[in-house]
Amino acid sequence: MTPAIDLVKKMRINHAVHSYSHDPRTASYGLEAAEQLGLVAGRVYKTLLVSTENAELLVALVAVNAQLNLKALATAAKVKKVEMADPQRAQRSSGYLVGGISPLAQKKALRTFVDRSAAEHATIYVSAGRRGLEVELSADDLLALTYGQFAEIASLGH
């Protein structure tokens, strides 16, 4: 198992683990998860790491059919500016590989922001720490496990 799954089990969080066969040629890991699991894309959340002007890393979760609004995240985090984190830095900080970065049980605890749309669903899906592996849980449980907060940080994208 992964540290993310170990954490939800240890904390006795109501969850379900879903796996699918990951295609390494896929362009979008999140959309692949939604398609492979037969889910509405709005219930599957991608984990993005961003860096602030002070080099602080933040975690942002938005639905896979949306785009992260960097200005909205900066406002929510009370910083001047954010940009996508370097993938290598994201991997080192989280302990997970890009495409399988879970918001749960990262090596370093980071401030976490979850798009408010997650509250509209009884459960959402996030990476369980490996490509092809998702964990389903409530958005409130996700916030509790990550000490996160809801924020309006998404723009509808692709």
Z-matrix of the N, CA and C atoms (Angstrom, degrees):
N
C 1 1.455
C 2 1.525 1 110.01
N 3 1.317 2 115.86 1 -177.66
C 4 1.464 3 121.15 2 -177.62
C 5 1.528 4 109.70 3 -114.07
N 6 1.329 5 118.08 4 163.01
C 7 1.469 6 119.86 5 176.11
C 8 1.537 7 112.32 6 -55.75
N 9 1.338 8 117.53 7 -35.58
C 10 1.468 9 121.22 8 -180.00
C 11 1.530 10 110.72 9 -62.75
N 12 1.324 11 116.84 10 -46.24
C 13 1.466 12 120.59 11 -179.87
C 14 1.525 13 110.15 12 -68.78
N 15 1.324 14 116.60 13 -40.24
C 16 1.465 15 119.95 14 176.91
C 17 1.526 16 110.53 15 -57.54
N 18 1.342 17 117.23 16 -40.39
C 19 1.463 18 121.01 17 -178.79
C 20 1.525 19 111.77 18 -65.18
N 21 1.332 20 117.93 19 -47.77
C 22 1.475 21 118.32 20 -178.55
C 23 1.517 22 111.20 21 -64.74
N 24 1.327 23 117.00 22 -34.26
C 25 1.471 24 119.78 23 176.59
C 26 1.519 25 110.85 24 -67.62
N 27 1.329 26 116.32 25 -47.27
C 28 1.462 27 121.34 26 -178.42
C 29 1.528 28 111.52 27 -60.21
N 30 1.337 29 116.78 28 -39.06
C 31 1.463 30 121.66 29 -178.52
C 32 1.536 31 112.08 30 -85.53
N 33 1.322 32 115.91 31 2.31
C 34 1.471 33 122.50 32 179.23
C 35 1.534 34 112.50 33 55.40
N 36 1.323 35 114.47 34 44.14
C 37 1.469 36 121.64 35 178.70
C 38 1.528 37 108.16 36 -85.86
N 39 1.312 38 115.60 37 134.47
C 40 1.462 39 120.63 38 176.43
C 41 1.535 40 107.26 39 -66.54
N 42 1.333 41 116.78 40 119.30
C 43 1.467 42 120.54 41 -175.96
C 44 1.521 43 110.27 42 -154.27
N 45 1.319 44 115.25 43 169.53
C 46 1.461 45 122.21 44 172.15
C 47 1.521 46 107.07 45 -140.48
N 48 1.319 47 115.97 46 141.92
C 49 1.459 48 121.57 47 178.70
C 50 1.521 49 108.02 48 -103.94
N 51 1.313 50 116.13 49 133.39
C 52 1.466 51 122.49 50 -179.05
C 53 1.527 52 108.43 51 -125.52
N 54 1.329 53 116.17 52 131.71
C 55 1.461 54 118.77 53 177.90
C 56 1.520 55 109.79 54 -122.86
N 57 1.304 56 114.61 55 155.83
C 58 1.464 57 121.58 56 177.80
C 59 1.519 58 107.51 57 -149.88
N 60 1.314 59 115.34 58 165.26
C 61 1.457 60 120.83 59 -179.70
C 62 1.528 61 108.96 60 -82.48
N 63 1.319 62 116.24 61 110.95
C 64 1.470 63 122.36 62 -178.28
C 65 1.526 64 110.61 63 -78.36
N 66 1.323 65 115.83 64 132.74
C 67 1.463 66 121.90 65 175.31
C 68 1.530 67 108.08 66 -96.61
N 69 1.340 68 118.28 67 114.46
C 70 1.464 69 120.18 68 -177.26
C 71 1.533 70 114.45 69 -61.68
N 72 1.323 71 117.89 70 -14.71
C 73 1.474 72 120.76 71 179.95
C 74 1.525 73 112.58 72 -88.10
N 75 1.331 74 117.22 73 -3.12
C 76 1.460 75 120.15 74 -175.82
C 77 1.520 76 111.52 75 -63.98
N 78 1.330 77 116.02 76 144.90
C 79 1.466 78 120.99 77 -179.22
C 80 1.529 79 111.12 78 -86.29
N 81 1.331 80 117.39 79 -32.00
C 82 1.463 81 121.23 80 -177.41
C 83 1.512 82 109.89 81 -128.36
N 84 1.324 83 115.91 82 109.55
C 85 1.463 84 119.94 83 -179.01
C 86 1.527 85 111.34 84 -61.96
N 87 1.319 86 116.93 85 -40.79
C 88 1.458 87 120.64 86 -177.56
C 89 1.513 88 112.98 87 -67.02
N 90 1.332 89 116.54 88 -46.32
C 91 1.464 90 119.19 89 178.51
C 92 1.521 91 110.43 90 -65.15
N 93 1.331 92 116.83 91 -34.43
C 94 1.459 93 120.11 92 176.65
C 95 1.529 94 109.60 93 -61.16
N 96 1.324 95 117.55 94 -43.82
C 97 1.467 96 121.51 95 179.50
C 98 1.527 97 110.22 96 -59.40
N 99 1.336 98 116.77 97 -46.77
C 100 1.466 99 120.41 98 -179.96
C 101 1.524 100 110.79 99 -60.42
N 102 1.338 101 116.70 100 -46.63
C 103 1.463 102 120.62 101 -178.48
C 104 1.528 103 111.29 102 -65.13
N 105 1.325 104 116.46 103 -47.84
C 106 1.472 105 120.26 104 -176.82
C 107 1.530 106 112.32 105 -64.63
N 108 1.328 107 116.67 106 -32.96
C 109 1.462 108 119.96 107 -178.41
C 110 1.526 109 112.26 108 -94.31
N 111 1.338 110 117.40 109 0.06
C 112 1.462 111 121.39 110 178.35
C 113 1.522 112 113.07 111 66.76
N 114 1.334 113 115.82 112 39.83
C 115 1.463 114 120.71 113 -176.14
C 116 1.523 115 111.66 114 -110.65
N 117 1.325 116 115.39 115 155.03
C 118 1.453 117 121.08 116 170.40
C 119 1.526 118 106.28 117 -68.08
N 120 1.335 119 117.08 118 131.53
C 121 1.467 120 121.01 119 -175.44
C 122 1.528 121 112.71 120 -57.56
N 123 1.318 122 117.66 121 -28.03
C 124 1.459 123 121.38 122 -179.37
C 125 1.518 124 114.56 123 -68.52
N 126 1.332 125 118.35 124 -9.05
C 127 1.474 126 121.36 125 177.97
C 128 1.518 127 112.11 126 -100.20
N 129 1.336 128 117.56 127 -7.41
C 130 1.459 129 121.47 128 -178.87
C 131 1.531 130 107.16 129 -105.08
N 132 1.328 131 116.23 130 125.91
C 133 1.463 132 121.36 131 -175.06
C 134 1.516 133 111.05 132 -112.55
N 135 1.344 134 114.70 133 132.67
C 136 1.459 135 119.68 134 177.97
C 137 1.526 136 108.61 135 -93.32
N 138 1.319 137 114.45 136 145.91
C 139 1.463 138 122.16 137 179.89
C 140 1.516 139 108.24 138 -99.84
N 141 1.320 140 116.42 139 118.23
C 142 1.457 141 122.13 140 -178.35
C 143 1.522 142 109.05 141 -118.70
N 144 1.318 143 116.48 142 137.82
C 145 1.457 144 120.74 143 174.58
C 146 1.516 145 108.72 144 -107.14
N 147 1.312 146 114.88 145 133.28
C 148 1.458 147 121.33 146 179.24
C 149 1.520 148 109.00 147 -125.70
N 150 1.304 149 114.52 148 160.83
C 151 1.463 150 121.13 149 179.97
C 152 1.522 151 108.63 150 -118.97
N 153 1.339 152 116.38 151 137.76
C 154 1.460 153 120.78 152 178.07
C 155 1.522 154 109.72 153 -88.10
N 156 1.323 155 115.36 154 175.86
C 157 1.469 156 119.86 155 178.50
C 158 1.525 157 111.64 156 -62.93
N 159 1.333 158 116.93 157 -20.34
C 160 1.469 159 121.61 158 178.23
C 161 1.528 160 111.69 159 -97.86
N 162 1.332 161 117.28 160 13.18
C 163 1.468 162 124.67 161 178.96
C 164 1.525 163 113.05 162 68.82
N 165 1.349 164 117.41 163 16.88
C 166 1.467 165 119.98 164 173.32
C 167 1.527 166 107.37 165 -75.79
N 168 1.327 167 116.62 166 135.19
C 169 1.455 168 119.89 167 174.98
C 170 1.529 169 109.34 168 -89.82
N 171 1.319 170 115.53 169 140.49
C 172 1.456 171 122.62 170 176.17
C 173 1.521 172 108.05 171 -126.40
N 174 1.324 173 116.03 172 154.63
C 175 1.459 174 121.98 173 174.40
C 176 1.526 175 107.80 174 -107.45
N 177 1.328 176 116.19 175 133.06
C 178 1.460 177 121.83 176 176.68
C 179 1.522 178 108.35 177 -127.69
N 180 1.326 179 116.07 178 134.99
C 181 1.461 180 120.79 179 176.81
C 182 1.516 181 109.26 180 -119.46
N 183 1.335 182 114.81 181 124.23
C 184 1.459 183 121.45 182 176.00
C 185 1.521 184 108.19 183 -134.34
N 186 1.328 185 115.62 184 155.45
C 187 1.459 186 120.06 185 178.47
C 188 1.526 187 109.55 186 -58.93
N 189 1.322 188 116.07 187 149.01
C 190 1.472 189 120.06 188 -175.65
C 191 1.524 190 112.94 189 -67.12
N 192 1.332 191 117.52 190 -16.76
C 193 1.467 192 119.99 191 177.84
C 194 1.524 193 111.12 192 -97.01
N 195 1.328 194 116.98 193 15.10
C 196 1.463 195 122.11 194 179.23
C 197 1.524 196 109.21 195 -124.56
N 198 1.312 197 115.67 196 169.33
C 199 1.457 198 122.71 197 176.48
C 200 1.524 199 107.86 198 -113.22
N 201 1.309 200 116.43 199 147.64
C 202 1.454 201 120.69 200 174.04
C 203 1.521 202 108.58 201 -74.90
N 204 1.333 203 116.74 202 128.28
C 205 1.453 204 122.53 203 175.74
C 206 1.527 205 106.45 204 -91.24
N 207 1.339 206 115.86 205 103.48
C 208 1.459 207 121.20 206 -174.48
C 209 1.533 208 112.30 207 -61.91
N 210 1.325 209 117.21 208 -38.44
C 211 1.472 210 120.01 209 179.42
C 212 1.524 211 110.21 210 -65.77
N 213 1.321 212 117.16 211 -41.73
C 214 1.466 213 120.14 212 179.81
C 215 1.525 214 110.55 213 -65.43
N 216 1.331 215 116.94 214 -38.41
C 217 1.462 216 119.58 215 177.71
C 218 1.523 217 110.64 216 -65.82
N 219 1.326 218 117.46 217 -43.03
C 220 1.462 219 120.56 218 178.41
C 221 1.525 220 110.21 219 -58.24
N 222 1.325 221 116.39 220 -43.03
C 223 1.467 222 120.69 221 178.61
C 224 1.526 223 110.24 222 -62.80
N 225 1.323 224 117.10 223 -46.99
C 226 1.471 225 120.85 224 -179.66
C 227 1.524 226 111.57 225 -61.76
N 228 1.334 227 116.46 226 -36.13
C 229 1.465 228 121.41 227 -177.78
C 230 1.537 229 112.16 228 -86.04
N 231 1.342 230 115.22 229 -4.24
C 232 1.472 231 121.05 230 -179.27
C 233 1.533 232 112.17 231 58.83
N 234 1.332 233 114.53 232 45.49
C 235 1.466 234 121.52 233 174.94
C 236 1.531 235 107.61 234 -126.58
N 237 1.331 236 115.82 235 165.59
C 238 1.473 237 119.80 236 -177.55
C 239 1.515 238 112.58 237 -73.20
N 240 1.345 239 115.86 238 -42.85
C 241 1.454 240 118.72 239 -170.37
C 242 1.523 241 109.97 240 -154.75
N 243 1.341 242 115.89 241 146.13
C 244 1.466 243 120.89 242 172.86
C 245 1.519 244 108.75 243 -132.81
N 246 1.324 245 115.21 244 153.92
C 247 1.462 246 120.82 245 174.53
C 248 1.530 247 106.94 246 -142.54
N 249 1.308 248 115.74 247 160.06
C 250 1.458 249 119.03 248 179.24
C 251 1.521 250 109.21 249 -58.33
N 252 1.310 251 116.84 250 137.52
C 253 1.465 252 121.52 251 -179.40
C 254 1.523 253 110.43 252 -74.19
N 255 1.313 254 115.14 253 152.01
C 256 1.453 255 121.06 254 173.95
C 257 1.536 256 107.66 255 -59.98
N 258 1.345 257 118.09 256 131.00
C 259 1.466 258 120.21 257 -177.51
C 260 1.533 259 113.86 258 -55.00
N 261 1.329 260 117.17 259 -39.97
C 262 1.472 261 119.58 260 179.76
C 263 1.525 262 111.01 261 -64.62
N 264 1.321 263 116.06 262 -40.28
C 265 1.471 264 120.26 263 178.37
C 266 1.529 265 110.00 264 -66.26
N 267 1.324 266 117.08 265 -40.02
C 268 1.467 267 121.39 266 178.46
C 269 1.524 268 110.17 267 -61.27
N 270 1.326 269 116.60 268 -42.36
C 271 1.468 270 120.88 269 -179.94
C 272 1.530 271 111.16 270 -66.40
N 273 1.334 272 116.47 271 -44.27
C 274 1.472 273 119.93 272 179.64
C 275 1.524 274 111.26 273 -62.41
N 276 1.322 275 116.62 274 -43.35
C 277 1.456 276 121.02 275 -176.71
C 278 1.529 277 111.99 276 -69.61
N 279 1.328 278 115.89 277 -42.62
C 280 1.465 279 119.81 278 -174.27
C 281 1.522 280 113.44 279 -84.04
N 282 1.333 281 116.46 280 -29.74
C 283 1.458 282 119.89 281 -174.06
C 284 1.518 283 112.67 282 84.72
N 285 1.329 284 117.13 283 5.56
C 286 1.457 285 122.38 284 179.77
C 287 1.534 286 109.84 285 -119.91
N 288 1.343 287 115.96 286 158.91
C 289 1.461 288 121.03 287 176.45
C 290 1.522 289 110.24 288 -84.09
N 291 1.342 290 116.74 289 146.73
C 292 1.457 291 121.35 290 174.85
C 293 1.527 292 108.46 291 -53.48
N 294 1.311 293 115.73 292 137.38
C 295 1.467 294 120.97 293 -176.04
C 296 1.507 295 111.16 294 92.62
N 297 1.315 296 116.91 295 -12.44
C 298 1.457 297 121.62 296 178.03
C 299 1.523 298 111.19 297 -137.81
N 300 1.345 299 116.36 298 19.24
C 301 1.465 300 119.31 299 -179.77
C 302 1.519 301 108.97 300 -73.84
N 303 1.317 302 114.75 301 119.25
C 304 1.461 303 120.90 302 177.39
C 305 1.516 304 108.89 303 -93.77
N 306 1.337 305 116.84 304 148.03
C 307 1.461 306 118.88 305 173.87
C 308 1.537 307 111.01 306 -75.65
N 309 1.323 308 116.08 307 -10.74
C 310 1.466 309 122.07 308 -174.84
C 311 1.522 310 111.66 309 -98.74
N 312 1.327 311 116.27 310 139.05
C 313 1.474 312 122.95 311 172.40
C 314 1.525 313 113.03 312 57.25
N 315 1.324 314 115.83 313 41.74
C 316 1.459 315 118.79 314 174.70
C 317 1.529 316 108.80 315 -72.03
N 318 1.326 317 116.17 316 155.54
C 319 1.470 318 120.89 317 -179.31
C 320 1.523 319 111.85 318 -57.94
N 321 1.341 320 115.73 319 -40.11
C 322 1.457 321 120.71 320 178.61
C 323 1.526 322 108.22 321 -116.53
N 324 1.324 323 116.46 322 131.55
C 325 1.466 324 120.07 323 177.55
C 326 1.526 325 108.72 324 -72.15
N 327 1.314 326 116.63 325 124.95
C 328 1.460 327 122.61 326 -179.23
C 329 1.524 328 109.53 327 -121.62
N 330 1.322 329 115.34 328 152.58
C 331 1.470 330 118.37 329 174.14
C 332 1.525 331 107.69 330 -61.81
N 333 1.323 332 115.31 331 134.09
C 334 1.466 333 121.35 332 -173.28
C 335 1.521 334 110.45 333 -123.18
N 336 1.336 335 115.12 334 134.00
C 337 1.462 336 122.51 335 179.70
C 338 1.526 337 108.49 336 -125.27
N 339 1.325 338 115.54 337 126.89
C 340 1.461 339 121.79 338 -178.42
C 341 1.518 340 107.73 339 -114.14
N 342 1.334 341 116.60 340 129.11
C 343 1.456 342 118.72 341 179.31
C 344 1.524 343 109.80 342 -57.53
N 345 1.318 344 114.51 343 136.70
C 346 1.469 345 121.61 344 -175.88
C 347 1.531 346 112.75 345 -56.37
N 348 1.322 347 118.49 346 -24.02
C 349 1.472 348 121.15 347 179.84
C 350 1.530 349 111.91 348 -58.78
N 351 1.321 350 117.52 349 -23.67
C 352 1.470 351 120.44 350 -179.68
C 353 1.522 352 111.57 351 -61.65
N 354 1.328 353 117.16 352 -29.05
C 355 1.467 354 121.19 353 -178.49
C 356 1.530 355 112.15 354 -69.52
N 357 1.325 356 117.41 355 -14.24
C 358 1.467 357 121.49 356 -179.11
C 359 1.525 358 112.46 357 -76.56
N 360 1.330 359 117.53 358 -12.21
C 361 1.460 360 121.78 359 -174.90
C 362 1.530 361 110.63 360 -112.76
N 363 1.331 362 115.75 361 144.64
C 364 1.471 363 119.35 362 176.60
C 365 1.520 364 110.28 363 -61.87
N 366 1.337 365 115.65 364 -41.05
C 367 1.463 366 120.84 365 175.76
C 368 1.519 367 108.81 366 -139.42
N 369 1.333 368 114.69 367 154.86
C 370 1.459 369 121.30 368 174.67
C 371 1.524 370 107.95 369 -128.12
N 372 1.310 371 115.22 370 167.80
C 373 1.460 372 122.02 371 -179.54
C 374 1.522 373 108.48 372 -116.79
N 375 1.336 374 115.88 373 132.24
C 376 1.469 375 121.68 374 175.50
C 377 1.522 376 107.57 375 -132.83
N 378 1.306 377 115.77 376 162.37
C 379 1.461 378 119.16 377 179.24
C 380 1.522 379 109.94 378 -59.85
N 381 1.314 380 114.26 379 138.60
C 382 1.466 381 120.23 380 178.00
C 383 1.528 382 110.70 381 -94.73
N 384 1.336 383 116.65 382 9.33
C 385 1.454 384 119.57 383 174.44
C 386 1.506 385 115.63 384 106.74
N 387 1.323 386 116.38 385 8.73
C 388 1.457 387 120.44 386 177.75
C 389 1.527 388 107.83 387 -155.13
N 390 1.314 389 116.51 388 144.81
C 391 1.469 390 119.55 389 175.90
C 392 1.517 391 108.16 390 -60.18
N 393 1.328 392 115.55 391 132.17
C 394 1.459 393 119.49 392 -179.25
C 395 1.520 394 113.95 393 89.53
N 396 1.328 395 117.30 394 9.81
C 397 1.467 396 120.87 395 -178.18
C 398 1.526 397 109.18 396 -137.06
N 399 1.319 398 116.56 397 122.48
C 400 1.466 399 122.76 398 179.98
C 401 1.521 400 109.28 399 -123.47
N 402 1.328 401 115.66 400 149.30
C 403 1.457 402 120.55 401 173.77
C 404 1.533 403 107.21 402 -117.40
N 405 1.322 404 115.05 403 133.67
C 406 1.462 405 122.36 404 179.72
C 407 1.524 406 107.75 405 -102.25
N 408 1.333 407 116.35 406 128.43
C 409 1.457 408 121.04 407 178.81
C 410 1.517 409 108.33 408 -157.92
N 411 1.321 410 117.24 409 171.69
C 412 1.460 411 119.20 410 178.90
C 413 1.523 412 109.24 411 -77.44
N 414 1.321 413 115.61 412 152.16
C 415 1.462 414 120.25 413 178.24
C 416 1.525 415 110.54 414 -62.34
N 417 1.334 416 117.29 415 -35.70
C 418 1.463 417 120.12 416 178.61
C 419 1.524 418 111.35 417 -64.38
N 420 1.343 419 116.81 418 -39.64
C 421 1.466 420 119.53 419 176.74
C 422 1.524 421 110.79 420 -65.87
N 423 1.331 422 116.54 421 -38.42
C 424 1.467 423 120.24 422 176.95
C 425 1.527 424 110.24 423 -59.94
N 426 1.334 425 116.24 424 -45.40
C 427 1.467 426 119.70 425 178.71
C 428 1.525 427 111.22 426 -61.24
N 429 1.324 428 116.45 427 -42.87
C 430 1.463 429 120.01 428 -179.10
C 431 1.528 430 111.01 429 -63.54
N 432 1.318 431 117.71 430 -41.80
C 433 1.469 432 121.59 431 -177.69
C 434 1.525 433 112.82 432 -71.00
N 435 1.331 434 117.08 433 -28.40
C 436 1.468 435 120.49 434 -176.66
C 437 1.525 436 111.97 435 -105.29
N 438 1.336 437 117.01 436 -1.53
C 439 1.470 438 121.31 437 -172.65
C 440 1.522 439 109.42 438 55.07
N 441 1.330 440 114.83 439 36.76
C 442 1.457 441 121.00 440 -175.53
C 443 1.513 442 113.06 441 -88.55
N 444 1.320 443 114.03 442 -177.38
C 445 1.461 444 120.18 443 177.49
C 446 1.523 445 109.18 444 -144.50
N 447 1.348 446 114.25 445 151.75
C 448 1.452 447 119.53 446 174.04
C 449 1.526 448 109.03 447 -77.45
N 450 1.332 449 116.23 448 145.37
C 451 1.463 450 122.25 449 175.29
C 452 1.519 451 108.19 450 -156.20
N 453 1.321 452 115.63 451 152.95
C 454 1.473 453 120.90 452 175.92
C 455 1.523 454 107.04 453 -81.56
N 456 1.330 455 117.70 454 92.73
C 457 1.474 456 120.42 455 -173.76
C 458 1.521 457 113.87 456 -124.30
N 459 1.332 458 117.63 457 5.88
C 460 1.469 459 119.88 458 -176.57
C 461 1.521 460 111.36 459 -110.86
N 462 1.317 461 114.73 460 148.40
C 463 1.456 462 123.32 461 168.06
C 464 1.514 463 105.32 462 -120.61
N 465 1.320 464 117.11 463 134.75
C 466 1.461 465 117.52 464 178.84
C 467 1.514 466 108.88 465 -62.74
N 468 1.317 467 114.10 466 128.95
C 469 1.466 468 119.65 467 -175.57
C 470 1.493 469 111.20 468 -114.72
N 471 1.315 470 113.81 469 -124.95
C 472 1.465 471 122.34 470 -174.33
C 473 1.484 472 111.47 471 -66.73
